[in-house]
Amino acid sequence: MSNTPDSAAPLPGGPRVLFFGMEGVFSALPLQALLQAGIPVCALVVPAPPLPPAHPTQSQRQPAPPRPPLRPLLAPTLQRGARPLLPVVNSSLTASPVTLALGAGLPVWEVARLQAEETRSTLASYQPDLLCIACFPRRLPASLLTLPRLGAVNLHPSLLPALRGPEPLFWVFREGLRETGVSVHLVEERLDAGPIVAQERISVPDGITYAELERRCAEHGARLLVQAVQALARGAVAPLPQDEQRSSYRPAPSPEDLHVPAWHWQARHVYNFIRGVTSWAGPLLVSGPQEVLLVSDALQWWDPQEGRPFLPPPAPLPATERLLRCNSGLVHLRLAVNEAGGTRPDQG
């Protein structure tokens, strides 16, 4: 399999797509859906991993040669270009678009400099009709967005214009939302602000983890992206401008955003945030009325205001579990345990 573009070879089945993604299920499942639908994908583009930090004595050595703007990948690399905050959901084939693309015989390009002329000319040689973006962590320059005749679409895991930004699913848990969704929108200069091509609502059940919600969004989004690509190819799309008065932007989560103020939140909110976020962030600091706990999981919640009166556990709780009073209701928590087998004290 060669990574050299063959722009002369006609590809049946729909518009020629250049796919931009990264390691993880939210890129892999949409790419897989496009391939299964017979949509010709020209190539996969993934971000180059960040450079390692400079050695203290590097200035005294010969400087390292500059990286090329892009290079072909001949074999997948685990967690290549993975998000710095959220790890790859799992290491199976369904979570690796690189493995999927190479297995399908597609060229895969690892891009370090999107604005470089070599990058533009290499990708332009595929003569794409459309760019499809799903969880690519860098904004594409105008030199790439103007390549295809149909433009570019992005698959975003929220009900735009709500929760624009890099980590919308985290904010679903942080804000205690019961519903989210996926949106396919045209890409423009402003982040996540282009007209909406297609959108679908997704429920957020109690106790779902981040990985489970991301996969649910990826499955719905993959189907939605295929439908959007097919409709764009037919010219059967009337994109809907986003309502700026209803828009919201959320940044990447800070360490403070991982703290759980249980004395301010209802028990259901505390339970769902801990269940969702500890799956990738690890133990969380949870503040109650009189104590701060380091918590690894939430096991149950009760709140008479929500129609769930408290039912005491049938036996005394082990030392690694605790009932914590919230602003409204109680949560049953599992405490983090250190290597010696005792609960870790508050570090703050």
C-alpha positions in Angstrom: 0.0 0.0 0.0 1.4 3.3 -1.1 0.8 6.6 0.7 1.2 8.5 -2.6 -2.0 10.2 -3.6 -3.6 8.9 -6.9 -5.8 11.8 -7.9 -6.5 10.3 -11.3 -8.2 7.2 -9.9 -12.0 7.6 -9.8 -13.7 6.5 -6.6 -17.3 5.5 -6.9 -19.9 5.8 -4.2 -20.1 9.5 -3.3 -17.9 12.5 -2.6 -14.2 12.0 -2.0 -13.6 12.6 1.7 -10.5 13.6 3.5 -11.0 12.5 7.1 -9.4 14.4 10.1 -9.3 12.6 13.5 -7.2 11.2 16.3 -7.0 8.1 18.4 -10.2 7.4 20.1 -13.7 6.1 19.5 -15.2 9.5 18.5 -13.0 9.5 15.4 -12.9 5.7 14.8 -16.6 5.0 14.6 -17.5 7.8 12.2 -14.6 6.8 9.9 -15.8 3.2 10.1 -19.3 4.3 9.3 -18.2 6.2 6.2 -16.3 3.3 4.9 -19.1 0.8 5.5 -21.5 3.2 3.7 -19.3 3.0 0.6 -18.2 6.7 0.8 -14.8 7.0 -0.7 -12.3 8.2 1.9 -9.1 9.4 0.3 -6.9 9.4 3.4 -6.9 9.9 7.1 -5.1 12.8 8.7 -4.0 12.7 12.3 -2.0 15.2 14.5 1.7 14.6 15.1 2.5 13.9 18.8 3.9 16.9 20.7 7.6 17.3 20.8 9.3 16.1 24.0 10.5 18.8 26.4 13.9 20.2 25.6 16.8 18.8 27.7 18.4 21.4 30.0 21.7 21.1 28.2 20.2 21.0 24.7 21.4 24.5 23.9 25.0 23.2 24.3 24.3 20.4 21.7 23.6 20.3 18.0 20.0 21.3 17.6 17.6 18.6 16.5 16.6 18.7 12.8 13.1 20.2 12.3 10.2 17.8 11.9 8.7 17.5 8.4 5.3 19.2 8.0 3.7 15.8 7.5 4.8 12.2 7.1 3.1 8.9 6.1 2.3 6.3 8.8 3.0 2.7 7.8 1.8 1.2 11.1 -0.4 2.3 13.9 1.0 3.7 17.1 -1.0 3.4 20.3 -2.5 6.7 21.6 -0.8 8.7 18.8 -2.0 12.3 19.2 -4.3 11.4 22.0 -5.9 14.2 23.9 -3.7 15.5 26.7 -6.5 15.5 29.3 -8.7 12.5 28.3 -7.1 9.2 27.5 -8.1 6.9 24.7 -11.4 5.3 25.7 -10.0 1.8 25.0 -7.2 0.2 23.0 -9.4 -2.0 20.8 -9.5 -1.7 17.1 -12.7 0.2 17.2 -11.0 3.0 19.1 -8.1 3.4 16.6 -8.9 5.2 13.4 -5.2 4.7 12.3 -5.5 0.9 12.7 -8.9 1.0 10.9 -7.6 3.1 8.0 -4.4 1.1 7.5 -6.4 -2.1 7.6 -8.6 -0.7 4.8 -5.6 0.2 2.7 -6.0 4.0 3.2 -3.1 6.3 3.4 -2.6 7.9 6.8 -0.8 11.2 7.2 0.6 12.5 10.5 0.6 16.3 10.3 2.9 18.5 12.4 2.4 21.8 10.5 -1.1 22.4 9.0 -0.2 25.7 7.4 2.9 24.4 5.5 2.7 24.5 1.7 3.9 20.8 1.6 0.9 19.9 3.8 -1.6 21.8 1.6 -0.2 20.5 -1.7 -0.1 16.9 -0.5 -3.7 16.9 0.7 -4.8 18.9 -2.3 -3.5 16.2 -4.6 -6.3 13.9 -3.5 -8.8 16.4 -5.0 -11.2 16.0 -2.1 -14.8 17.0 -2.4 -15.3 17.3 1.3 -13.4 17.4 4.6 -14.9 15.4 7.5 -13.6 16.3 11.0 -14.3 14.2 14.1 -12.3 15.0 17.2 -9.3 16.5 15.4 -7.7 18.6 18.2 -6.4 21.5 16.0 -8.2 24.1 14.0 -7.7 23.8 10.2 -6.4 26.9 8.3 -8.2 28.5 5.5 -5.7 27.0 3.0 -7.1 23.6 3.8 -10.7 24.5 4.4 -10.9 25.9 0.9 -9.6 22.8 -0.9 -12.8 20.8 -1.3 -15.8 22.0 -3.4 -18.3 21.0 -0.8 -16.4 22.6 2.1 -15.8 21.0 5.5 -18.1 19.5 8.2 -17.3 18.8 11.8 -19.0 16.3 14.1 -19.3 17.8 17.6 -20.6 16.0 20.7 -23.2 18.6 21.9 -26.5 20.2 20.9 -25.0 23.3 19.2 -24.9 26.2 19.8 -24.7 24.9 23.4 -21.3 23.7 24.8 -19.0 24.8 22.1 -15.3 24.1 22.9 -12.9 21.2 23.3 -14.5 19.0 26.0 -18.3 19.3 25.9 -19.0 15.9 27.4 -17.1 16.9 30.6 -19.5 19.8 31.0 -22.5 17.6 30.5 -21.5 15.9 33.8 -20.3 19.1 35.5 -23.5 20.9 34.8 -25.7 17.9 35.6 -27.4 17.8 32.2 -29.9 15.0 31.5 -29.6 15.4 27.8 -26.9 16.1 25.2 -26.5 15.3 21.6 -24.4 15.4 18.4 -24.2 18.0 15.7 -22.8 18.0 12.2 -22.0 21.6 11.2 -20.2 23.5 8.5 -16.7 24.6 9.5 -16.0 28.4 9.6 -13.4 30.6 11.2 -15.2 30.7 14.6 -14.9 27.6 16.6 -18.0 25.3 16.5 -20.1 28.2 15.2 -20.9 27.2 11.6 -24.4 26.4 10.3 -25.9 23.1 11.4 -26.3 20.4 8.8 -27.8 17.7 11.1 -28.4 17.2 14.8 -29.7 14.5 17.1 -30.6 14.5 20.8 -29.1 11.8 23.2 -30.3 11.1 26.7 -27.8 11.0 29.6 -29.0 8.3 32.1 -28.0 8.2 35.7 -24.7 6.5 36.4 -23.3 6.5 32.9 -19.5 6.9 32.6 -17.6 9.2 30.3 -16.5 6.3 28.2 -20.0 5.0 27.8 -21.4 8.4 26.9 -18.6 9.1 24.5 -19.3 5.8 22.7 -23.1 6.5 22.6 -22.4 9.9 21.1 -19.9 8.3 18.6 -22.5 5.8 17.5 -25.2 8.3 17.0 -22.7 10.8 15.4 -21.3 8.2 13.0 -24.8 7.5 11.6 -25.6 11.3 11.4 -22.3 12.0 9.6 -23.0 9.5 6.9 -26.5 10.9 6.4 -25.0 14.5 6.2 -22.3 13.5 3.7 -24.8 11.8 1.5 -27.2 14.8 1.7 -24.4 17.2 0.9 -23.4 15.2 -2.1 -27.0 15.4 -3.4 -27.3 19.1 -2.7 -30.2 18.3 -0.4 -29.0 20.3 2.6 -30.3 23.6 3.9 -27.8 24.4 6.8 -29.4 26.2 9.7 -27.5 29.1 11.2 -26.8 28.8 14.9 -28.7 31.0 17.3 -25.9 33.1 18.9 -28.3 34.2 21.7 -28.4 30.6 22.9 -24.7 29.8 22.4 -22.3 28.8 25.2 -18.6 28.1 25.2 -16.8 25.9 27.7 -13.0 25.7 27.9 -10.9 22.6 28.7 -11.5 21.6 32.4 -9.2 23.1 35.0 -8.2 21.3 38.2 -10.8 23.4 40.1 -13.5 22.1 37.8 -12.7 18.5 39.1 -13.6 19.5 42.6 -17.1 18.4 43.8 -18.8 20.9 46.1 -21.4 18.4 47.5 -22.7 20.9 50.0 -23.9 23.0 47.0 -25.2 20.2 44.7 -28.1 17.8 44.9 -27.2 14.1 45.5 -28.2 13.1 42.0 -25.7 15.6 40.5 -22.9 14.6 42.8 -23.5 10.9 42.0 -23.6 11.4 38.2 -20.6 13.7 38.1 -18.4 11.2 40.2 -19.6 8.2 38.1 -18.9 10.0 34.9 -15.6 11.8 35.6 -13.6 9.3 37.8 -13.5 6.9 34.8 -10.8 9.1 33.3 -9.7 11.7 35.8 -9.1 9.3 38.7 -10.1 10.0 42.3 -11.8 13.3 43.0 -11.9 15.6 46.0 -15.5 15.8 47.3 -16.4 18.5 49.9 -19.2 17.8 52.3 -20.5 20.0 55.2 -17.7 19.1 57.5 -15.1 17.0 55.6 -13.2 16.6 52.4 -13.0 13.1 50.9 -10.9 11.6 48.1 -13.4 9.5 46.2 -12.9 6.8 43.6 -16.6 6.0 42.8 -20.2 6.7 43.7 -22.4 3.7 44.5 -25.9 5.1 45.2 -27.8 8.2 45.9 -31.0 9.2 47.7 -33.0 12.3 47.8 -36.6 12.7 49.1 -37.0 15.7 46.8 -36.5 13.4 43.8 -38.8 10.7 45.2 -35.9 8.5 46.5 -36.1 8.4 50.3 -33.1 7.2 52.1 -32.8 3.4 52.7 -30.0 2.5 55.1 -27.5 -0.1 53.8 -28.3 -3.5 55.4 -24.9 -3.8 57.1 -22.3 -1.4 58.5 -20.2 0.2 55.8 -16.6 -0.9 55.3 -13.9 1.6 56.1 -13.5 2.4 52.4 -17.1 3.6 52.0 -18.9 6.6 53.3 -22.3 8.3 53.3 -22.1 12.0 52.6 -24.8 14.6 53.0 -25.3 16.9 50.0 -27.2 20.1 49.6 -30.2 17.8 49.1 -30.0 14.1 49.8 -27.2 11.6 50.5 -24.6 9.8 48.3 -22.9 6.5 49.0 -19.2 6.9 48.1 -16.3 4.6 47.7 -13.1 6.2 49.0 -9.8 6.1 47.2 -7.3 3.7 48.8 -3.5 4.2 48.8 -1.0 1.4 48.1 -0.8 0.5 51.8 -4.5 -0.2 51.9 -5.6 2.9 53.9 -7.7 5.8 52.7 -5.7 8.7 51.4 -6.0 11.9 53.5 -7.0 15.2 52.0 -4.0 16.8 50.4 -5.3 20.3 50.4 
